[in-house]
Amino acid sequence: MNHVVRNTQQETNMSLDIAHVAQKPEELVPSRYAVRVGDIDVLIVSDGVLPLPTKMLAHNAAPAERAAWLDDMFLPSDAFDWALNAVMVQSGDKKILIDAGLGSDPNLNLPRAGQLIRRLEAAGIDLASVTDLVLTHLHMDHIGGLLVDGVKERLRKDLRIHVAAAEVKFWEAPDFSHTDMPQGFPDALRATAKRFVKEFGSQLRQFDEQHEVAPGVVARRTGGHTPGHSVVRVASGGDALTFAGDAVFAVGFEQPEWFNGFEHDPEEAARVRIRLLRELAETGEMLVATHLPFPSVGRVAVEGDAFRWVPVFWDY
């Protein structure tokens, strides 16, 4: 494959019209990373981090096994920061945002998350230029950015929001019986999804199994994490990148059958994860996911019955 990976020093050449903007003093690390997939420009943007209990990684695993994995990864045993990543894509004359970040829920006290809108602005991206939004699912860390005060007024009136029909149906009466979330999260997730559908329902473009959003940009329903969970594949010129949303977490390579606390159907989510990782290992294409460490661009290798994430080398 002849993909070209570019960091913020090279973004001025992107057709996304991303202006080079100096990082603010409090930004000690980059918050965006650019990749070229054939003729399509892709920008991974960090929405910040979400501190969560480590049990959320694998609530069906024995505590000792989970602790051993965390120790091997040099991660704390009680809680650590999950990355929150969203993606901007330009294909032809379409500018497509994949997922919209957490936004700001005052009841959850998550000040280090919900940075997406500010960071899109820092990248020189005008919200009014976004023609399409693809939602992998309706969890609040994927839709909350559009519910921030003042954001809706800055979006195009004809913004098309693509989401699986099964996802919209699910949130009419969501089932949390198989999840394992901290207190307060189910109520917040339910309320955020309900508000989102109410405010943006007229702009939803629902699909059943697969939908081409733009040339080379295809959303595909996988289910598992939520009934309508989808991934988005970007392909051009023999190169490809899949944004896996919440189908893949950092622990899911070595332990793909461990259940994540946010999975509404954890057994199906594990099957989806294994199928997707096998597909990506076979094709060798790039993988990006919401909760893999920023910028999360890598590939998948197979190691026996498990997998290995191979991060790309940053290109300066």
C-alpha positions in Angstrom: 0.0 0.0 0.0 1.2 3.5 -0.8 -0.5 5.4 2.0 1.0 8.7 3.2 0.7 9.6 6.8 1.2 13.3 7.7 1.2 15.1 11.1 0.2 18.6 11.9 3.3 20.1 10.3 2.0 18.9 6.9 -1.7 19.8 7.2 -1.5 23.0 5.2 -1.5 21.0 2.0 -4.8 19.3 2.8 -7.9 20.0 0.9 -9.7 20.2 4.2 -8.5 23.8 4.4 -6.9 23.0 7.7 -4.9 26.1 8.7 -1.7 25.6 10.8 -2.5 26.9 14.3 0.0 26.9 17.1 -0.9 24.8 20.0 -2.2 26.7 23.0 0.2 26.6 26.0 -2.0 24.0 27.8 -1.8 21.7 24.8 1.3 19.8 25.6 0.7 17.1 23.1 -0.8 17.1 19.5 -4.6 16.8 19.3 -4.9 16.0 15.6 -3.1 13.8 13.1 -3.5 13.6 9.3 -3.5 10.6 7.0 -4.0 10.4 3.3 -5.9 7.4 2.0 -5.5 7.4 -1.8 -7.2 10.7 -2.8 -9.1 11.0 0.4 -7.9 13.2 3.3 -8.5 11.9 6.8 -7.9 13.8 10.1 -8.1 12.1 13.5 -9.0 14.6 16.1 -8.8 14.0 19.9 -11.9 14.8 21.9 -9.9 14.5 25.1 -9.8 11.6 27.6 -12.4 9.9 29.7 -11.3 8.5 33.1 -13.0 5.2 33.9 -12.6 2.3 36.2 -10.4 -0.4 34.8 -13.2 -3.0 35.4 -14.9 -1.4 32.4 -12.3 -3.0 30.2 -13.3 -6.6 31.1 -16.1 -7.1 33.6 -16.2 -10.8 32.7 -12.5 -11.4 33.4 -11.1 -12.6 36.7 -9.8 -9.6 38.6 -6.3 -11.2 38.8 -6.2 -11.7 35.0 -7.4 -8.2 34.4 -4.8 -6.8 36.9 -2.0 -8.8 35.2 -2.9 -7.4 31.8 -2.9 -3.8 33.2 0.4 -4.5 34.9 1.9 -5.8 31.6 0.7 -2.6 29.9 2.2 -0.4 32.7 -1.4 0.9 33.4 -2.8 1.7 36.8 -5.0 -0.9 38.4 -8.0 1.1 39.5 -8.7 3.7 36.7 -7.1 5.2 33.7 -7.8 7.6 30.8 -9.6 6.3 27.8 -8.9 8.2 24.6 -11.8 9.8 22.7 -11.1 10.1 19.0 -13.3 11.4 16.1 -12.5 11.6 12.4 -12.8 14.2 9.7 -12.9 13.0 6.1 -12.9 14.9 2.8 -14.0 12.9 -0.3 -14.6 15.1 -3.3 -16.7 18.0 -2.3 -18.0 16.3 0.9 -16.6 17.0 4.3 -17.6 14.2 6.6 -17.4 14.2 10.4 -17.4 10.7 11.9 -18.8 10.9 15.5 -19.2 14.2 17.4 -17.5 13.7 20.7 -18.8 13.8 24.3 -19.9 17.4 24.6 -20.4 18.7 28.2 -22.6 16.9 30.6 -22.4 18.8 33.9 -23.7 15.8 35.9 -20.7 13.6 35.0 -17.9 16.1 35.8 -15.6 15.2 32.9 -13.6 18.4 32.2 -10.8 16.7 30.2 -13.3 15.3 27.6 -15.6 17.2 25.2 -12.8 19.0 23.4 -13.8 18.2 19.8 -15.5 21.4 18.8 -12.7 23.6 20.1 -10.1 21.4 18.5 -11.9 21.4 15.1 -11.8 25.1 15.3 -8.1 25.1 16.2 -7.5 22.9 13.0 -9.2 25.6 10.9 -12.4 23.6 10.3 -15.5 25.6 10.0 -18.5 23.6 11.3 -20.6 25.2 8.6 -18.4 23.4 6.0 -19.3 19.9 7.3 -21.8 18.4 4.8 -22.3 15.0 6.4 -22.1 13.4 9.9 -21.8 9.6 10.3 -22.6 8.2 13.8 -21.1 4.9 14.7 -23.8 4.7 17.4 -25.7 7.0 19.8 -23.7 6.7 23.0 -23.2 10.2 24.4 -19.4 10.3 23.7 -20.3 10.0 20.0 -23.1 12.5 19.8 -22.7 15.0 22.7 -20.6 17.5 20.8 -23.6 18.5 18.7 -25.6 19.2 21.9 -23.2 21.8 23.2 -24.9 25.3 23.4 -24.5 27.2 20.2 -23.2 24.3 18.0 -26.5 23.5 16.2 -26.8 27.1 15.0 -23.4 26.9 13.4 -24.2 23.7 11.4 -25.6 23.6 7.9 -29.3 23.4 7.7 -29.0 20.6 5.2 -26.5 18.6 7.2 -27.1 14.9 6.6 -26.7 12.7 9.7 -26.2 9.0 8.7 -26.9 6.4 11.3 -28.2 2.8 11.2 -32.0 2.4 11.6 -31.5 -0.3 14.2 -29.6 2.2 16.4 -32.4 4.8 16.3 -34.9 2.0 17.1 -32.9 0.7 20.0 -32.8 4.0 21.8 -36.6 4.2 21.9 -36.4 1.7 24.8 -32.7 0.9 25.4 -31.8 -2.3 27.3 -28.9 -1.9 29.8 -29.3 -5.4 31.4 -26.1 -6.7 30.0 -23.9 -3.6 30.6 -21.7 -2.9 33.6 -21.4 0.9 33.9 -20.6 3.3 36.7 -23.6 4.8 38.5 -25.2 7.6 36.5 -24.0 6.5 33.1 -27.2 4.7 32.0 -29.4 7.6 32.8 -27.0 10.0 31.1 -26.8 7.8 28.0 -30.5 7.4 27.7 -31.2 11.1 28.2 -28.6 12.2 25.7 -29.8 9.9 23.0 -33.4 11.0 23.5 -32.4 14.6 23.3 -30.3 14.1 20.2 -33.0 12.3 18.3 -35.5 15.0 19.3 -33.2 17.9 18.1 -31.8 16.3 15.0 -34.4 13.7 14.0 -35.4 15.6 10.8 -31.8 15.4 9.6 -31.3 11.7 10.2 -30.6 9.6 7.1 -31.1 6.0 8.3 -29.7 3.0 6.6 -30.2 -0.7 7.1 -26.9 -2.6 6.7 -24.6 -0.5 4.5 -24.5 3.0 3.0 -22.1 4.9 0.8 -21.8 8.4 2.3 -19.5 9.7 -0.4 -17.2 8.1 -3.0 -15.0 5.7 -1.1 -16.7 6.3 2.3 -19.0 3.5 3.4 -20.8 3.0 6.7 -21.5 -0.6 7.6 -23.7 -1.8 10.5 -21.9 -4.4 12.7 -24.2 -4.5 15.8 -22.8 -5.9 19.0 -21.7 -2.9 21.0 -25.2 -1.5 20.3 -27.7 -3.1 17.9 -27.0 -0.4 15.3 -23.3 0.1 15.9 -21.5 0.8 12.6 -18.0 1.1 11.3 -16.8 3.4 8.5 -14.4 2.3 5.8 -12.5 4.8 3.7 -11.0 3.4 0.6 -9.2 5.0 -2.4 -6.4 4.1 -4.8 -5.8 0.7 -3.3 -5.5 2.0 0.2 -8.0 1.8 3.0 -8.7 2.8 6.6 -11.5 1.6 8.9 -12.8 3.6 11.7 -14.1 1.0 14.1 -15.9 3.1 16.6 -16.3 1.1 19.8 -15.9 -2.3 18.2 -12.3 -2.4 19.3 -10.7 -1.4 22.6 -7.0 -1.6 23.6 -7.5 -4.8 25.5 -9.5 -6.4 22.7 -6.4 -7.4 20.7 -4.9 -9.8 23.2 -8.3 -10.6 24.9 -11.0 -10.2 22.2 -13.5 -12.1 24.3 -13.3 -9.9 27.3 -16.5 -7.9 27.7 -16.5 -4.1 27.8 -18.9 -2.5 30.3 -20.6 -0.4 27.7 -21.5 -3.3 25.4 -25.2 -3.9 25.3 -24.8 -7.3 23.8 -21.3 -8.3 24.9 -21.3 -11.8 23.4 -22.2 -10.5 20.0 -19.7 -7.6 20.5 -17.0 -10.2 21.0 -18.0 -12.0 17.8 -18.0 -8.7 15.9 -14.6 -7.7 17.2 -13.0 -11.0 16.2 -14.5 -10.9 12.7 -13.4 -7.3 12.2 -9.9 -7.9 13.5 -9.5 -10.9 11.2 -10.7 -8.9 8.2 -8.2 -6.1 9.0 -5.4 -8.5 9.6 -6.0 -10.1 6.2 -6.3 -6.9 4.3 -3.5 -5.1 6.1 -5.4 -1.8 6.0 -5.3 0.8 8.7 -7.4 0.9 11.8 -8.6 3.8 13.8 -10.9 3.5 16.8 -12.6 5.8 19.3 -10.9 4.5 22.4 -7.4 3.4 21.2 -4.6 5.7 22.3 -4.5 8.8 20.1 -3.9 9.0 17.2 -4.8 5.3 17.2 -3.7 4.7 13.6 -2.3 1.2 13.2 -2.7 -2.2 11.7 -3.7 -5.6 13.0 -1.5 -8.7 13.2 -2.6 -12.2 14.1 -0.8 -14.0 16.9 -2.3 -17.5 17.4 -5.9 -17.1 18.7 -5.2 -13.4 19.6 -4.3 -10.3 17.8 -1.6 -7.6 18.0 -2.0 -3.9 17.4 0.8 -2.4 15.3 0.8 1.4 15.6 2.1 3.2 12.5 5.3 5.2 12.7 4.5 8.9 12.9 5.5 10.7 9.7 7.0 14.2 10.4 
